[in-house]
Amino acid sequence: MRSMMTNQLLVYEKESTDMKYMHLHCEKRSSRPTMWSFALILIGCLLTIPALTSATQIRVVNGDNSCSGRVEIYHDGTWGTVCDDSWDLSDAEVVCRQLGCGKAVSAHEKAYFGQGSGKTWLDDVGCSGTESSITQCKHSGFGIEDCSASEDAGVVCSGDTRIRVVNGDNSCSGRVEIYHNGTWGTICDDSWDMNDAEVVCRQLGCGKAVSAPEKAYFGEGSGKTWLDDVQCSGTESSITQCSHRGFGIEDCGASEDAGVVCSGNMKTPSLVLLTTNTALLPGESAEFRCAITSHRPVTANFRLYRNQDQESETKTADQKMMTFSLSSLVSSDQGSYTCDYYYQGALTVSSPKSNAITITIVSLVRPQISAPAGEVTWGQSLGITCSISTQHTGGSFTLKKGSFTEMKSTSENSVTFTIHHADFSHEGSYYCQYQTTVSNRKFTSPQSNTISVSVVVRLHLPGINCTAPEGGLSWGPSGLEITKGYSFSITCSTQPQFPGGVFHLSFSGSNSPLTQPATNHSASFYFPAANYSHQGNYSCVYRVDVSSRHFYSMETEKLTVTIREFMVPFIAAGVTCGVVLLLLFGLVCIFWAWRKQTNTRQTTWKYTRGQSKLNTYGNTTLDQNEQGKGEDDDYENVEMEDQDDCKDEDQDDYENVEMEDQDDWEDEDQDDYENVEMEDQADCEDEDQDDYEIVEDYMEELDTGHEFENIYGNC
């Protein structure tokens, strides 16, 4: 009887909140059931009922998923925990096997997943790791423990390994297979839909269901068909919880194997630029190809994006790739492009975005060219600046003129070309262009406008000077004066600038200028004898020849030259006459001064002597004075009349001369005056007899003195 049937414990999951229940089922296996076999099976199931009902239920709670958390077992009508005393990975292995969650990853202690609220059913659990149930392991007995809630044990399992998808793009798409009775088998596609696929994707941990392919889309399986007519509501946590005909009960062929595509692990597409270069000119075209590198199970929608979020174009295709074409590109088409694909089912599920490809639209405008001036002095430097308005810096500018070409690289938007020591070969029209490299492609701007450059020779203003080596040169009211018959030279000079050259001396009296070659930047024009034909205005002009071209300086200021007669004899005669007259005048003045000094001394001496005698012998001569009073009165009257006549006309002159005479006489005649007085006194003592006569003579002399004073006053 045991050879005709098999009783097997199956663990299935039934989630209520976050719990797992363990249930026992009897499953009949018979290819051709008969009445006897059916009875035997029924008897076997009835015999196993007490054992099955006494099996322990187990669950994990408060974990990240249905295969991790705090371990709890159901006993005596209530859920309780397991103490962590002696808890190790062997104990966890038994729990994970009992839960159908694969291998044990870790065994946690000290209420790692939080403290339970019920009883602690097991303590000191010691499993070898081969047991099929935690209750088969060694333990202290149900409810016998010395633990607290802070010692609750927990596990982390690798996951439910009883379901898988094969032959798909990844671990979340392919043919659905379940593990039963020690072997893998398929599911029939009868009644297979998106709800069934949703449960499978959830059980696989692959997110949402994208599609539910039928008819062995991912190929035919080689094992048994375990489930048929599966009907899920979409909320179940395991495919075995859904309604089905029973394990192995099916009427399907291998061509009806069901499959799923889940969103959790959609392949990232790849984006390829079919155009040669990522740097393009306006008006050119670009082609992108978005491709799925693995098997694509259903019709997909491909999308091309610019700058991540701006959808450029969407196409639907039943193939692994899609080509997007962008024609007549403009500047706004520049940017970073990506693509993705999505499935339109019960919900829209998109793949990750592809790699990014950046295309650059290179539009170079016409550059600008400028120079400080349109002409440059020969031998000096000139700067020509080229500039452009562009974001593609780091290129180079080329300056061109005929066959002349010069290139300069720069990291800026402009560059200056310097022409050193300009000569006539640098004359002409210049233009510039800008070149840059973007994504290994070279781009050249249009030509700029042109500027004309001319080279000129600017000569310094020369100087002009006149010299007369023999003399005869002076400056008069009208300018330079040169004595007739004397030689003179006019020198033209300039600052050192060019070697050689000639000077032209222009003369207002001649239409033909004189020319002399320059020596040490100057030239002298010699005139051996000045005459009236040389009188006029002179000026200089400097000329130099550069590259067979004549260049002239500006004309100097006019130098006016006047020719005059030789004036030395006339000047000598005039000077001689003047000297003679001055000598004669000096002699007259000296003679007149001598006469005046002599007369003055005589008059002073006589007057002083007479006055002394009058004072000494006044009494003796009183009668005589009275006698002569009438004469004195007459004399005084005459003197007063003379003084009155001269008073108005010569009073000032007389006083000035008298003061000067007195000053002159004061120092010179003081001693004579004292000697005369002493002599007069001595004479008065010895010659008393002659006093009258002396007084009379004195009066006569006094009269004479008054006459002299009148004459002096008139002078």
Buried (B, 14 or more C-beta within 10 A) or exposed (E): EEEBBBBBBBBBBBBEEEBBBBEBBBBBBEEEEEEEBEEBBEEBBEEBEEEBEEBBBBBBBBBEBBBBBBBBBBBEEEBBBBBBBBBBBBBBBBBBBBBBBBEBBEBBBEBBBBBBEBBBBBBBBBBEBEBEBBBBBEBBEBEEBEBEBEBBBBBBBEBBBBBBBBBBBBBBBBBBBBBBBEEBBBBBBBBBBBBBBBBBBBBBBBBBBBBBBBEBBBBBBEBBBBBBBBEBEBEBBBBBBBEBBEBBBBEBEBEBBBBBBBBBBBBBBBBBBEBEBBBBEEEBEBEBBBBBEEBBBBEBBBBBBBEEEEEBBEBEBEEBBBBBEBEEBEEEBBBEBBBBBBBBBBEEBEBEBBEBBEBBBBBBEBBBBBBEEEBBEBBEEBEBBBBBEBEBEEBBBBBBBEEEEBBBEBEEBBBBBEBEEBBBEBBBEBBBBBBBBBEEBEBEBEBBEEBEBEBEBEBBBBBBBBEBEEEBBEEEEEEBBBBBBBBBBBBBBBEEBBEEBBBBBBBEEEEEBBEBEBEEBBBBBEBEEBEEEBBBBBBBBBBBEBEEEEBEBEBBEBBBBBBBEEEEEEEEEEEEEEEEEEEEEEEEEEEEEEEBEEBBBEBBBBBBBBBBBBEBBEEBBEEBBEEBEEEBEEBEEEBEEBBEEBEEEBEEBBEEBBEEBEEBBEEEBEEBBEEBBEEBEEBBEEEEEEBBEBBBEBBEBBEEBBEEBBEBBEE
